[in-house]
Amino acid sequence: MPKSLYATMKALPGCREKVRDLLLGLAADVRAEPGCERFVVHTLATDPDFFHVEETYRDEDAFKAHMGTDHGRVFNQAIETLVEDGGSKVVFLDTVI
């Protein structure tokens, strides 16, 4: 069964472009993972400092592999001083239809 989630983060004042650039780099790496089915980055139409990332992995094993990647670790460390609360907020989803 696919593993889906979304992650949100709000860039601190003056940090939007840096967060955006980090997300662009992360997207390329994550999309290259064999178990990644979807990795899409949005900003809120009403707040371009607020990022919303949609992710889907083939299954739990693919998600676990994703969580063990160096690029994920590097990204999470890099955003600690660039976003509110020092990191993203993650919500896991269950597929209904």
N, C-alpha and C positions, 0 to 999 in steps of 0.2 A: 504494500500500500504506500502511495506517495507520502512524503513528509513535507508539509507546507507551513510557512510562517510568514510573518512580516516583522520588520524591525524599523523602529522610528528613532530619529535623533534630531535635535535642534542645535544648529551651529551657534556658537557664541558670537557676539557682535564682532564683525570684521573677519570672521573665520569661514564664511560660506564658501568662497572659492577653493580654499584649501580642502575643506571637507568634500566638496564636489570632485576635485581632482583625485583625492584618495579613493572615493567611491568608483570613479571611472576606472582606475587601475585595478581595484578589487573586482569589479564586474568582469573584466577581461580574464582574470585568473580563475574566478569562480565558474564562469561559463565554460572554461576549458576542462573543468573537473568532469570525469566520466559520468557521475551520477547526478549532475545538475540538469534539471529540466527547465528551470525558469529563474532568472535573476534580473529584475527590473527595478530601476531607481526612479522615483518621482519626487517632486516637491509639491507642497500644497499650493494651489492656485492663489490663495490669500496670504501665504507666508513662504517666500522662497528660501528662508533659512531652515525650514522644517522638511526633513527628508524622510521618505517612506520607501522602504525596500521590500519588494515581494520576492519570496524565494520558494522554490519547490525542488525537492530532491527525489530521486527514483524510489527510495525506501529508507528505512531507518539506518541501514548500514552505510548508504551513500551520505546521509546526513552526518553520521559519526565520522566518516572519512573527511568530510568538509570541515568539521570542528577541529580536526587534528592538523590542518594545513598551516604551514608557515605564513602564507599570505594573510590568512585570517587573523593569526596572532599579531602580526606586524600591524595590520589595519587597526585592530582593537587597541593596541598600545598607542598608535599614532593619534587616534581621536580623543584620547583621555583628556587632553588639555584644550580641545577644540569644540567640544559639544557639552551641552548642559548635562549635569549629573555624571560626567566622565565616561559616558558610553551610551550604547543604544539600548532601547527597551524592546524586548522580543516577546511576541505573542504567537503561540503555536495554534494551528488551525486543524480542524477535522473536516474532511470533504463530505458534503451532504449529497450533492448530485454531480 
